[in-house]
């Protein structure tokens, strides 16, 4: 499973960087273009954006802090991903998405000094984002699902197993 997680990280980072390369070389010169729409109803446009901050442009201009923080998150993410394998493959997969997204945006911060974004959700005025951001968003959702629905069941099963083991031991005495 470890190899699969590392390969998935590599695949997602490469996909993120390929889309960003396309955005820099092809989208940047035009600025924006239609992407997904139904008639005149626009769902997504491709809009080139250089984000030198974090989520929703917060912490703009804090390049070195964001590089340092992202480095820490990536390292802790790798450790957490492998540690979580003992507990849950789903949790490890979720953390893997955090790591992949972090690496994708980390590469941009080192390479350009900003993160390249391109997906603009049109029905709401929302942040323009990229493939790495999608990974991080799904990771966050999956970790919440794990914490609310899966982990309590694991803990309940562990307690039931300990109780059963205690009953078995006391019955053998």
N, CA, C and O of each residue as an XYZ file, in Angstrom:
692
protein
N       0.824     -1.199      0.000
C       0.000      0.000      0.000
C       0.866      1.260      0.000
O       0.493      2.277     -0.586
N       2.022      1.187      0.659
C       2.921      2.336      0.723
C       3.345      2.763     -0.675
O       3.330      3.952     -0.994
N       3.717      1.813     -1.498
C       4.159      2.118     -2.867
C       3.016      2.754     -3.649
O       3.230      3.702     -4.405
N       1.816      2.241     -3.473
C       0.658      2.796     -4.177
C       0.444      4.259     -3.781
O       0.182      5.100     -4.641
N       0.552      4.561     -2.503
C       0.370      5.940     -2.043
C       1.427      6.862     -2.633
O       1.111      7.972     -3.061
N       2.674      6.416     -2.661
C       3.754      7.233     -3.215
C       3.554      7.436     -4.721
O       3.775      8.532     -5.235
N       3.140      6.392     -5.418
C       2.867      6.512     -6.861
C       1.698      7.480     -7.096
O       1.746      8.299     -8.014
N       0.665      7.385     -6.277
C      -0.471      8.315     -6.416
C      -0.044      9.762     -6.192
O      -0.493     10.665     -6.897
N       0.821      9.975     -5.213
C       1.350     11.327     -4.994
C       2.047     11.810     -6.264
O       1.796     12.919     -6.734
N       2.915     10.976     -6.810
C       3.660     11.355     -8.020
C       2.717     11.654     -9.187
O       2.899     12.644     -9.895
N       1.722     10.809     -9.383
C       0.767     11.001    -10.488
C       0.003     12.313    -10.316
O      -0.150     13.073    -11.273
N      -0.474     12.578     -9.110
C      -1.239     13.813     -8.868
C      -0.368     15.058     -9.008
O      -0.818     16.070     -9.545
N       0.863     14.994     -8.536
C       1.773     16.138     -8.664
C       2.090     16.388    -10.141
O       2.087     17.534    -10.590
N       2.360     15.328    -10.890
C       2.634     15.488    -12.326
C       1.413     16.059    -13.035
O       1.553     16.960    -13.863
N       0.224     15.556    -12.732
C      -0.997     16.084    -13.352
C      -1.164     17.570    -13.026
O      -1.469     18.373    -13.908
N      -0.963     17.926    -11.770
C      -1.061     19.323    -11.348
C      -0.068     20.186    -12.122
O      -0.430     21.246    -12.632
N       1.168     19.741    -12.209
C       2.199     20.533    -12.880
C       1.970     20.622    -14.389
O       2.271     21.647    -15.000
N       1.442     19.560    -14.992
C       1.135     19.613    -16.424
C       0.022     20.614    -16.714
O       0.111     21.385    -17.670
N      -1.023     20.603    -15.892
C      -2.117     21.565    -16.072
C      -1.598     22.990    -15.848
O      -1.958     23.902    -16.593
N      -0.773     23.182    -14.849
C      -0.218     24.514    -14.584
C       0.712     24.957    -15.717
O       0.719     26.132    -16.084
N       1.493     24.031    -16.273
C       2.354     24.367    -17.410
C       1.495     24.830    -18.589
O       1.805     25.825    -19.244
N       0.419     24.100    -18.846
C      -0.494     24.512    -19.914
C      -1.057     25.905    -19.627
O      -1.154     26.739    -20.527
N      -1.428     26.151    -18.366
C      -1.996     27.455    -18.002
C      -0.990     28.572    -18.249
O      -1.351     29.631    -18.763
N       0.268     28.344    -17.885
C       1.295     29.374    -18.061
C       1.565     29.621    -19.551
O       1.704     30.767    -19.979
N       1.637     28.547    -20.331
C       2.015     28.706    -21.739
C       0.844     29.052    -22.644
O       1.027     29.788    -23.614
N      -0.343     28.550    -22.364
C      -1.469     28.749    -23.275
C      -2.571     29.654    -22.737
O      -3.177     30.409    -23.497
N      -2.833     29.586    -21.449
C      -3.935     30.366    -20.880
C      -3.501     31.782    -20.515
O      -4.259     32.734    -20.702
N      -2.299     31.919    -20.002
C      -1.818     33.241    -19.582
C      -1.918     34.289    -20.694
O      -2.346     35.412    -20.427
N      -1.536     33.957    -21.934
C      -1.627     34.975    -22.993
C      -3.055     35.459    -23.289
O      -3.246     36.603    -23.703
N      -4.048     34.600    -23.081
C      -5.439     35.013    -23.367
C      -6.174     35.450    -22.107
O      -7.185     36.147    -22.192
N      -5.673     35.046    -20.934
C      -6.278     35.455    -19.666
C      -7.398     34.559    -19.195
O      -7.367     34.064    -18.069
N      -8.398     34.341    -20.051
C      -9.559     33.543    -19.644
C     -10.230     32.940    -20.869
O     -10.177     33.504    -21.963
N     -10.859     31.795    -20.673
C     -11.631     31.164    -21.758
C     -12.748     30.306    -21.168
O     -12.657     29.832    -20.036
N     -13.798     30.121    -21.956
C     -14.906     29.258    -21.531
C     -14.395     27.836    -21.360
O     -13.500     27.388    -22.075
N     -14.984     27.137    -20.396
C     -14.581     25.750    -20.159
C     -15.806     24.847    -20.114
O     -15.995     24.025    -21.011
N     -16.637     24.984    -19.093
C     -17.848     24.171    -18.990
C     -19.034     25.114    -18.875
O     -19.102     25.949    -17.973
N     -19.970     24.962    -19.813
C     -21.185     25.778    -19.758
C     -22.329     25.014    -20.403
O     -22.111     24.136    -21.238
N     -23.518     25.348    -20.019
C     -24.734     24.767    -20.582
C     -25.529     25.915    -21.179
O     -26.175     26.671    -20.454
N     -25.483     26.049    -22.508
C     -26.085     27.203    -23.151
C     -25.343     28.448    -22.695
O     -24.122     28.540    -22.818
N     -26.097     29.401    -22.167
C     -25.453     30.629    -21.686
C     -25.070     30.542    -20.204
O     -24.471     31.472    -19.664
N     -25.419     29.416    -19.541
C     -25.104     29.246    -18.122
C     -23.682     28.712    -17.983
O     -23.395     27.578    -18.366
N     -22.804     29.533    -17.436
C     -21.413     29.136    -17.254
C     -21.243     28.423    -15.915
O     -21.756     28.875    -14.891
N     -20.525     27.314    -15.933
C     -20.212     26.575    -14.718
C     -18.759     26.845    -14.329
O     -18.474     27.263    -13.207
N     -17.848     26.602    -15.267
C     -16.429     26.856    -15.046
C     -15.859     27.610    -16.238
O     -16.209     27.347    -17.388
N     -14.978     28.546    -15.938
C     -14.114     29.158    -16.937
C     -12.691     28.826    -16.550
O     -12.406     28.525    -15.391
N     -11.809     28.879    -17.513
C     -10.382     28.760    -17.236
C      -9.842     30.181    -17.215
O      -9.845     30.868    -18.237
N      -9.381     30.620    -16.058
C      -8.895     31.983    -15.866
C      -7.527     31.926    -15.216
O      -7.366     31.360    -14.135
N      -6.543     32.516    -15.879
C      -5.178     32.493    -15.357
C      -5.055     33.450    -14.176
O      -5.470     34.606    -14.252
N      -4.475     32.947    -13.076
C      -4.266     33.772    -11.895
C      -2.956     33.379    -11.229
O      -2.651     32.194    -11.096
N      -2.193     34.363    -10.817
C      -0.972     34.146    -10.047
C      -1.283     34.524     -8.607
O      -1.456     35.701     -8.290
N      -1.355     33.517     -7.732
C      -1.726     33.721     -6.329
C      -0.470     33.664     -5.465
O       0.122     32.599     -5.289
N      -0.066     34.817     -4.927
C       1.131     34.826     -4.082
C       0.780     34.675     -2.601
O       1.621     34.887     -1.728
N      -0.470     34.308     -2.335
C      -0.902     34.089     -0.960
C      -1.320     32.643     -0.742
O      -0.887     31.735     -1.452
N      -2.166     32.453      0.250
C      -2.683     31.121      0.569
C      -4.147     31.073      0.126
O      -4.512     31.675     -0.884
N      -4.965     30.371      0.864
C      -6.370     30.194      0.510
C      -7.074     31.549      0.399
O      -6.940     32.409      1.269
N      -7.817     31.716     -0.679
C      -8.555     32.951     -0.975
C      -7.637     34.172     -0.994
O      -8.080     35.289     -0.728
N      -6.353     33.959     -1.310
C      -5.414     35.067     -1.397
C      -4.938     35.592     -0.053
O      -4.229     36.596     -0.002
N      -5.317     34.927      1.042
C      -4.851     35.383      2.356
C      -3.338     35.223      2.444
O      -2.758     34.409      1.725
N      -2.713     35.972      3.297
C      -1.273     35.941      3.526
C      -0.479     36.299      2.262
O       0.628     35.804      2.051
N      -1.050     37.146      1.450
C      -0.399     37.572      0.213
C       0.982     38.157      0.505
O       1.160     38.963      1.418
N       1.948     37.726     -0.298
C       3.299     38.243     -0.166
C       4.149     37.569      0.897
O       5.304     37.949      1.083
N       3.622     36.599      1.584
C       4.360     35.895      2.647
C       5.020     34.626      2.092
O       4.857     33.541      2.650
N       5.758     34.772      1.000
C       6.348     33.643      0.276
C       7.136     32.700      1.181
O       6.885     31.495      1.169
N       8.074     33.212      1.959
C       8.957     32.344      2.745
C       8.221     31.669      3.898
O       8.521     30.527      4.245
N       7.275     32.361      4.480
C       6.464     31.719      5.519
C       5.662     30.575      4.898
O       5.604     29.479      5.456
N       5.043     30.833      3.738
C       4.227     29.802      3.084
C       5.085     28.624      2.626
O       4.641     27.477      2.691
N       6.303     28.890      2.166
C       7.208     27.798      1.782
C       7.579     26.970      3.013
O       7.555     25.740      2.969
N       7.919     27.643      4.102
C       8.269     26.938      5.339
C       7.116     26.139      5.898
O       7.277     24.976      6.270
N       5.943     26.766      5.958
C       4.759     26.087      6.483
C       4.395     24.885      5.614
O       4.088     23.810      6.131
N       4.429     25.070      4.289
C       4.100     23.968      3.378
C       5.104     22.832      3.524
O       4.726     21.661      3.480
N       6.376     23.166      3.696
C       7.409     22.124      3.902
C       7.088     21.297      5.136
O       7.154     20.068      5.112
N       6.742     21.984      6.210
C       6.394     21.296      7.455
C       5.168     20.398      7.257
O       5.158     19.255      7.715
N       4.154     20.901      6.590
C       2.935     20.125      6.346
C       3.238     18.887      5.499
O       2.696     17.811      5.753
N       4.094     19.039      4.505
C       4.447     17.899      3.646
C       5.176     16.825      4.459
O       4.845     15.643      4.365
N       6.156     17.233      5.248
C       6.912     16.264      6.064
C       5.990     15.568      7.057
O       5.992     14.341      7.158
N       5.201     16.351      7.792
C       4.258     15.758      8.748
C       3.216     14.900      8.036
O       2.781     13.877      8.564
N       2.821     15.318      6.840
C       1.862     14.539      6.057
C       2.405     13.171      5.692
O       1.702     12.168      5.814
N       3.671     13.122      5.238
C       4.291     11.824      4.923
C       4.324     10.932      6.156
O       3.950      9.761      6.085
N       4.763     11.469      7.275
C       4.826     10.696      8.520
C       3.427     10.222      8.903
O       3.228      9.047      9.212
N       2.468     11.130      8.882
C       1.085     10.785      9.232
C       0.477      9.770      8.293
O      -0.262      8.884      8.721
N       0.785      9.894      7.006
C       0.238      8.968      6.013
C       0.702      7.542      6.293
O      -0.098      6.607      6.238
N       1.988      7.369      6.591
C       2.509      6.024      6.862
C       2.047      5.507      8.223
O       1.764      4.319      8.372
N       1.970      6.389      9.208
C       1.474      6.002     10.529
C      -0.001      5.583     10.437
O      -0.416      4.613     11.070
N      -0.779      6.318      9.648
C      -2.217      6.055      9.534
C      -2.509      4.729      8.829
O      -3.598      4.174      8.979
N      -1.540      4.218      8.060
C      -1.752      2.938      7.382
C      -2.112      1.827      8.364
O      -2.877      0.923      8.029
N      -1.562      1.894      9.569
C      -1.847      0.881     10.586
C      -3.307      0.951     11.029
O      -3.890     -0.047     11.453
N      -3.878      2.132     10.924
C      -5.228      2.351     11.419
C      -6.281      2.255     10.312
O      -7.314      1.606     10.479
N      -6.001      2.921      9.163
C      -7.028      3.007      8.124
C      -6.412      3.361      6.771
O      -5.697      4.356      6.646
N      -6.691      2.550      5.774
C      -6.244      2.862      4.415
C      -6.936      4.121      3.907
O      -6.337      4.914      3.180
N      -8.196      4.303      4.290
C      -8.948      5.496      3.870
C      -8.290      6.761      4.419
O      -8.145      7.749      3.699
N      -7.898      6.732      5.679
C      -7.235      7.886      6.284
C      -5.886      8.133      5.608
O      -5.540      9.283      5.339
N      -5.132      7.093      5.333
C      -3.848      7.247      4.637
C      -4.040      7.842      3.254
O      -3.270      8.704      2.832
N      -5.068      7.384      2.546
C      -5.380      7.935      1.224
C      -5.718      9.420      1.340
O      -5.273     10.230      0.527
N      -6.497      9.765      2.340
C      -6.881     11.162      2.548
C      -5.657     12.036      2.805
O      -5.530     13.122      2.239
N      -4.772     11.564      3.649
C      -3.549     12.322      3.947
C      -2.665     12.405      2.702
O      -2.007     13.419      2.473
N      -2.651     11.342      1.902
C      -1.890     11.346      0.654
C      -2.344     12.497     -0.241
O      -1.516     13.130     -0.897
N      -3.645     12.777     -0.277
C      -4.156     13.888     -1.083
C      -3.618     15.230     -0.563
O      -3.265     16.106     -1.352
N      -3.556     15.385      0.765
C      -2.967     16.597      1.349
C      -1.513     16.752      0.894
O      -1.093     17.833      0.480
N      -0.763     15.672      0.976
C       0.651     15.706      0.616
C       0.819     16.058     -0.860
O       1.636     16.912     -1.205
N       0.057     15.409     -1.727
C       0.154     15.681     -3.168
C      -0.178     17.136     -3.476
O       0.532     17.789     -4.241
N      -1.243     17.640     -2.891
C      -1.612     19.038     -3.113
C      -0.567     19.988     -2.575
O      -0.247     20.996     -3.206
N      -0.036     19.669     -1.408
C       1.005     20.505     -0.823
C       2.251     20.557     -1.693
O       2.835     21.623     -1.886
N       2.659     19.406     -2.218
C       3.845     19.357     -3.080
C       3.599     20.144     -4.365
O       4.470     20.890     -4.814
N       2.414     19.979     -4.959
C       2.106     20.702     -6.196
C       2.211     22.208     -6.027
O       2.807     22.885     -6.864
N       1.641     22.735     -4.961
C       1.707     24.182     -4.732
C       3.092     24.617     -4.241
O       3.527     25.735     -4.519
N       3.782     23.737     -3.514
C       5.143     24.021     -3.064
C       6.066     24.228     -4.269
O       6.870     25.160     -4.289
N       5.947     23.369     -5.252
C       6.763     23.491     -6.469
C       6.550     24.860     -7.104
O       7.512     25.514     -7.507
N       5.295     25.299     -7.195
C       5.009     26.622     -7.772
C       5.656     27.738     -6.964
O       6.246     28.655     -7.535
N       5.551     27.669     -5.649
C       6.104     28.742     -4.803
C       7.622     28.840     -4.974
O       8.179     29.938     -4.997
N       8.280     27.696     -5.092
C       9.727     27.687     -5.301
C      10.052     28.162     -6.725
O      10.947     28.982     -6.927
N       9.326     27.644     -7.684
C       9.621     27.906     -9.096
C       9.273     29.324     -9.536
O      10.064     29.988    -10.206
N       8.068     29.786     -9.147
C       7.580     31.079     -9.632
C       7.513     32.166     -8.557
O       7.547     33.356     -8.868
N       7.419     31.753     -7.300
C       7.182     32.713     -6.231
C       5.701     32.928     -5.966
O       5.327     33.746     -5.126
N       4.868     32.200     -6.677
C       3.410     32.248     -6.525
C       2.840     30.920     -7.018
O       3.550     30.114     -7.618
N       1.564     30.705     -6.761
C       0.878     29.492     -7.201
C       0.021     29.841     -8.423
O      -0.687     30.848     -8.430
N       0.095     29.004     -9.441
C      -0.691     29.199    -10.653
C      -2.072     28.568    -10.441
O      -2.181     27.376    -10.154
N      -3.109     29.373    -10.583
C      -4.490     28.908    -10.478
C      -5.188     29.110    -11.815
O      -4.794     29.973    -12.600
N      -6.237     28.307    -12.081
C      -6.895     28.434    -13.379
C      -8.380     28.052    -13.412
O      -9.064     28.432    -14.362
N      -8.897     27.343    -12.453
C     -10.301     26.934    -12.497
C     -11.165     27.964    -11.767
O     -10.996     28.195    -10.570
N     -12.076     28.568    -12.492
C     -12.951     29.579    -11.898
C     -14.391     29.073    -11.920
O     -14.969     28.878    -12.990
N     -14.962     28.861    -10.746
C     -16.337     28.400    -10.599
C     -17.260     29.604    -10.760
O     -17.231     30.517     -9.935
N     -18.069     29.618    -11.800
C     -18.818     30.810    -12.175
C     -20.135     31.045    -11.429
O     -20.486     32.205    -11.214
N     -20.885     30.015    -11.021
C     -22.177     30.304    -10.371
C     -22.057     31.129     -9.093
O     -22.986     31.858     -8.744
N     -20.934     31.026     -8.392
C     -20.680     31.804     -7.189
C     -19.361     32.530     -7.384
O     -18.477     32.053     -8.096
N     -19.237     33.684     -6.747
C     -17.933     34.351     -6.774
C     -17.057     33.585     -5.792
O     -17.161     33.760     -4.578
N     -16.206     32.748     -6.326
C     -15.405     31.840     -5.514
C     -13.951     31.984     -5.922
O     -13.658     32.543     -6.979
N     -13.055     31.499     -5.118
C     -11.631     31.558     -5.423
C     -11.330     30.784     -6.700
O     -11.980     29.783     -6.999
N     -10.350     31.251     -7.438
C      -9.840     30.511     -8.589
C      -8.831     29.511     -8.028
O      -8.015     29.871     -7.180
N      -8.877     28.268     -8.488
C      -8.084     27.212     -7.866
C      -7.418     26.333     -8.910
O      -7.578     26.559    -10.110
N      -6.667     25.324     -8.456
C      -5.926     24.434     -9.343
C      -6.094     22.978     -8.909
O      -6.837     22.684     -7.973
N      -5.405     22.080     -9.589
C      -5.513     20.646     -9.286
C      -5.027     20.355     -7.860
O      -5.654     19.570     -7.149
N      -3.927     20.971     -7.437
C      -3.415     20.760     -6.076
C      -4.451     21.188     -5.041
O      -4.638     20.511     -4.030
N      -5.125     22.311     -5.290
C      -6.169     22.782     -4.369
C      -7.333     21.794     -4.300
O      -7.928     21.600     -3.240
N      -7.650     21.176     -5.430
C      -8.714     20.165     -5.451
C      -8.310     18.982     -4.574
O      -9.130     18.463     -3.817
N      -7.048     18.553     -4.672
C      -6.546     17.455     -3.827
C      -6.702     17.804     -2.350
O      -7.193     16.992     -1.566
N      -6.285     19.007     -1.971
C      -6.350     19.427     -0.574
C      -7.795     19.519     -0.096
O      -8.102     19.133      1.032
N      -8.680     20.028     -0.945
C     -10.098     20.149     -0.574
C     -10.721     18.777     -0.338
O     -11.410     18.567      0.660
N     -10.477     17.839     -1.261
C     -11.016     16.489     -1.063
C     -10.385     15.812      0.144
O     -11.060     15.074      0.861
N      -9.110     16.053      0.375
C      -8.450     15.497      1.561
C      -9.151     15.976      2.824
O      -9.439     15.180      3.718
N      -9.421     17.258      2.898
C     -10.097     17.828      4.066
C     -11.475     17.185      4.263
O     -11.832     16.810      5.380
N     -12.244     17.060      3.181
C     -13.572     16.443      3.256
C     -13.459     14.994      3.727
O     -14.216     14.554      4.593
N     -12.506     14.254      3.148
C     -12.342     12.841      3.510
C     -11.909     12.675      4.968
O     -12.373     11.760      5.648
N     -11.034     13.542      5.448
C     -10.610     13.460      6.858
C     -11.797     13.743      7.772
O     -11.958     13.082      8.798
N     -12.625     14.712      7.411
C     -13.836     14.971      8.205
C     -14.759     13.753      8.224
O     -15.273     13.374      9.275
N     -14.963     13.149      7.065
C     -15.797     11.934      6.983
C     -15.198     10.853      7.871
O     -15.918     10.178      8.607
N     -13.885     10.691      7.801
C     -13.219      9.685      8.630
C     -13.455      9.963     10.112
O     -13.827      9.063     10.865
N     -13.239     11.204     10.524
C     -13.362     11.556     11.940
C     -14.795     11.415     12.457
O     -15.004     11.027     13.607
N     -15.766     11.724     11.626
C     -17.163     11.708     12.079
C     -17.784     10.319     11.964
O     -18.537      9.906     12.846
N     -17.478      9.598     10.892
C     -18.188      8.343     10.647
C     -17.347      7.076     10.831
O     -17.856      6.073     11.331
N     -16.098      7.105     10.443
C     -15.298      5.871     10.429
C     -14.574      5.648     11.744
O     -14.665      4.564     12.319
N     -13.858      6.648     12.230
C     -13.077      6.483     13.455
C     -13.928      6.067     14.647
O     -13.511      5.187     15.401
N     -15.105      6.660     14.853
C     -15.918      6.194     15.996
C     -16.265      4.707     15.914
O     -16.342      4.034     16.942
N     -16.476      4.189     14.700
C     -16.770      2.757     14.539
C     -15.538      1.908     14.862
O     -15.655      0.835     15.454
N     -14.354      2.396     14.469
C     -13.122      1.673     14.786
C     -12.926      1.615     16.294
O     -12.600      0.562     16.843
N     -13.123      2.742     16.958
C     -12.965      2.795     18.413
C     -13.989      1.898     19.113
O     -13.660      1.214     20.082
N     -15.223      1.906     18.622
C     -16.270      1.076     19.210
C     -15.917     -0.410     19.063
O     -16.110     -1.192     19.994
N     -15.403     -0.791     17.894
C     -15.012     -2.183     17.659
C     -13.843     -2.579     18.557
O     -13.808     -3.699     19.064
N     -12.882     -1.666     18.758
C     -11.754     -1.951     19.642
C     -12.225     -2.163     21.078
O     -11.772     -3.089     21.751
N     -13.137     -1.305     21.548
C     -13.652     -1.438     22.913
C     -14.408     -2.746     23.074
O     -14.283     -3.423     24.095
N     -15.198     -3.102     22.055
C     -15.950     -4.360     22.115
C     -14.992     -5.549     22.148
O     -15.232     -6.517     22.870
N     -13.907     -5.484     21.370
C     -12.927     -6.571     21.350
C     -12.219     -6.688     22.698
O     -11.980     -7.797     23.177
N     -11.881     -5.556     23.313
C     -11.231     -5.585     24.627
C     -12.180     -6.139     25.685
O     -11.770     -6.906     26.556
N     -13.437     -5.751     25.605
C     -14.433     -6.246     26.551
C     -14.601     -7.750     26.398
O     -14.673     -8.474     27.391
N     -14.662     -8.213     25.175
C     -14.801     -9.642     24.908
C     -13.575    -10.396     25.399
O     -13.692    -11.484     25.964
N     -12.400     -9.819     25.183
C     -11.158    -10.438     25.641
C     -11.140    -10.505     27.177
O     -10.713    -11.508     27.748
N     -11.594     -9.459     27.828
C     -11.649     -9.449     29.278
C     -12.618    -10.506     29.810
O     -12.337    -11.169     30.808
N     -13.758    -10.657     29.136
C     -14.737    -11.673     29.534
C     -14.140    -13.069     29.360
O     -14.324    -13.937     30.213
N     -13.436    -13.278     28.270
C     -12.839    -14.581     27.997
C     -11.776    -14.910     29.048
O     -11.711    -16.038     29.538
N     -10.952    -13.931     29.389
C      -9.907    -14.149     30.385
C     -10.503    -14.418     31.761
O     -10.020    -15.287     32.487
N     -11.544    -13.681     32.122
C     -12.154    -13.899     33.451
C     -12.915    -15.229     33.492
O     -13.064    -15.816     34.564
N     -13.388    -15.702     32.362
C     -14.081    -16.985     32.322
C     -13.127    -18.149     32.391
O     -13.531    -19.246     32.776
N     -11.883    -17.954     32.034
C     -10.866    -19.024     32.048
C     -10.213    -19.159     33.425
O      -9.478    -20.119     33.655
N     -10.454    -18.251     34.317
C      -9.795    -18.313     35.628
C     -10.467    -19.236     36.565
O     -10.025    -19.390     37.704
